[in-house]
Amino acid sequence: VEGADGFVVSLLWSYLTERPVLLATRMNGEMLPPDHGAPVRLLVPGAVGARSVKWVVRAETIWGSSSSPWQRRYYRGGNKSNNGSSISADESPILEWPVQGMITSVNHGDTVELPASATSFPISGVAYCGGGRAIRSVVVSADGCSWHEARLQPPPNQPDGQRYAWTTWNVDVPIPARSSIDASVLQFRCRATDTSGA
């Protein structure tokens, strides 16, 4: 698939046949604006944004993968060289987002006053992973030692294998015993897992 800016990538055939891939010309009922890829943008649900080519001018079926630098050199993952600055051309292309989890109810560095009698603190956030896989669990900790299962609110009408939206979650995290931590500082962490176990 090639964009008017010369950006060229190739996709696995399974992406085109097993996902609701779109050639979009409209967005929210209006013509697609140029900064979103007008006149035509390829949208590949569950894939990283680099696979959703903007300003599409050409698409063709080829055997193998594109020889473009974006396919052969950039947007690749795996082991880096000793100095971490270069990526080998034989490493797999980055196709899907890894599991992501994020706390949204408090920001880094926020100060929240809790009464001395407080035994828990409400935390909420979002989780997502590529490939359409569902989020299986999210756990949250206030001390990095004890983890507490969050309640998931998955997006409606999106079965596993077709999850292309964030899963929201929330949990009341027990506050660790004051003697076991600095009583003035809590550092909340979250960890998400998808249905593949990642």
CORZIFEN-V96161 format. One record per residue. N is the residue number from 1. RES is the residue in three letters. D_CENTER is the distance of its C-alpha to the mean C-alpha in whole Angstrom. Layout:
n=(N & N)
res=(RES & RES)
d_center=(D_CENTER & D_CENTER)
This chain:
n=(1 & 2 & 3 & 4 & 5 & 6 & 7 & 8 & 9 & 10 & 11 & 12 & 13 & 14 & 15 & 16 & 17 & 18 & 19 & 20 & 21 & 22 & 23 & 24 & 25 & 26 & 27 & 28 & 29 & 30 & 31 & 32 & 33 & 34 & 35 & 36 & 37 & 38 & 39 & 40 & 41 & 42 & 43 & 44 & 45 & 46 & 47 & 48 & 49 & 50 & 51 & 52 & 53 & 54 & 55 & 56 & 57 & 58 & 59 & 60 & 61 & 62 & 63 & 64 & 65 & 66 & 67 & 68 & 69 & 70 & 71 & 72 & 73 & 74 & 75 & 76 & 77 & 78 & 79 & 80 & 81 & 82 & 83 & 84 & 85 & 86 & 87 & 88 & 89 & 90 & 91 & 92 & 93 & 94 & 95 & 96 & 97 & 98 & 99 & 100 & 101 & 102 & 103 & 104 & 105 & 106 & 107 & 108 & 109 & 110 & 111 & 112 & 113 & 114 & 115 & 116 & 117 & 118 & 119 & 120 & 121 & 122 & 123 & 124 & 125 & 126 & 127 & 128 & 129 & 130 & 131 & 132 & 133 & 134 & 135 & 136 & 137 & 138 & 139 & 140 & 141 & 142 & 143 & 144 & 145 & 146 & 147 & 148 & 149 & 150 & 151 & 152 & 153 & 154 & 155 & 156 & 157 & 158 & 159 & 160 & 161 & 162 & 163 & 164 & 165 & 166 & 167 & 168 & 169 & 170 & 171 & 172 & 173 & 174 & 175 & 176 & 177 & 178 & 179 & 180 & 181 & 182 & 183 & 184 & 185 & 186 & 187 & 188 & 189 & 190 & 191 & 192 & 193 & 194 & 195 & 196 & 197 & 198)
res=(VAL & GLU & GLY & ALA & ASP & GLY & PHE & VAL & VAL & SER & LEU & LEU & TRP & SER & TYR & LEU & THR & GLU & ARG & PRO & VAL & LEU & LEU & ALA & THR & ARG & MET & ASN & GLY & GLU & MET & LEU & PRO & PRO & ASP & HIS & GLY & ALA & PRO & VAL & ARG & LEU & LEU & VAL & PRO & GLY & ALA & VAL & GLY & ALA & ARG & SER & VAL & LYS & TRP & VAL & VAL & ARG & ALA & GLU & THR & ILE & TRP & GLY & SER & SER & SER & SER & PRO & TRP & GLN & ARG & ARG & TYR & TYR & ARG & GLY & GLY & ASN & LYS & SER & ASN & ASN & GLY & SER & SER & ILE & SER & ALA & ASP & GLU & SER & PRO & ILE & LEU & GLU & TRP & PRO & VAL & GLN & GLY & MET & ILE & THR & SER & VAL & ASN & HIS & GLY & ASP & THR & VAL & GLU & LEU & PRO & ALA & SER & ALA & THR & SER & PHE & PRO & ILE & SER & GLY & VAL & ALA & TYR & CYS & GLY & GLY & GLY & ARG & ALA & ILE & ARG & SER & VAL & VAL & VAL & SER & ALA & ASP & GLY & CYS & SER & TRP & HIS & GLU & ALA & ARG & LEU & GLN & PRO & PRO & PRO & ASN & GLN & PRO & ASP & GLY & GLN & ARG & TYR & ALA & TRP & THR & THR & TRP & ASN & VAL & ASP & VAL & PRO & ILE & PRO & ALA & ARG & SER & SER & ILE & ASP & ALA & SER & VAL & LEU & GLN & PHE & ARG & CYS & ARG & ALA & THR & ASP & THR & SER & GLY & ALA)
d_center=(23 & 24 & 24 & 27 & 26 & 26 & 22 & 22 & 20 & 20 & 18 & 19 & 22 & 20 & 17 & 20 & 22 & 20 & 17 & 18 & 18 & 19 & 22 & 21 & 24 & 24 & 21 & 22 & 26 & 27 & 27 & 24 & 24 & 24 & 22 & 19 & 21 & 24 & 26 & 24 & 20 & 18 & 15 & 13 & 11 & 8 & 9 & 8 & 10 & 13 & 14 & 14 & 18 & 20 & 23 & 24 & 28 & 28 & 26 & 28 & 28 & 28 & 29 & 27 & 24 & 25 & 27 & 25 & 24 & 20 & 20 & 23 & 22 & 19 & 15 & 16 & 15 & 17 & 21 & 22 & 25 & 27 & 27 & 23 & 24 & 24 & 22 & 24 & 24 & 24 & 21 & 18 & 16 & 12 & 11 & 8 & 5 & 6 & 6 & 5 & 8 & 10 & 14 & 15 & 18 & 20 & 19 & 20 & 24 & 24 & 28 & 28 & 32 & 32 & 36 & 37 & 37 & 34 & 32 & 29 & 26 & 24 & 20 & 17 & 13 & 10 & 8 & 5 & 5 & 6 & 10 & 10 & 11 & 12 & 11 & 14 & 15 & 14 & 17 & 18 & 21 & 23 & 25 & 23 & 25 & 25 & 22 & 22 & 20 & 18 & 19 & 16 & 17 & 15 & 15 & 18 & 19 & 16 & 17 & 15 & 15 & 14 & 11 & 9 & 9 & 8 & 11 & 13 & 15 & 18 & 21 & 24 & 24 & 28 & 29 & 30 & 34 & 35 & 37 & 34 & 32 & 33 & 34 & 33 & 29 & 26 & 23 & 20 & 17 & 15 & 13 & 11 & 12 & 11 & 14 & 15 & 15 & 13)
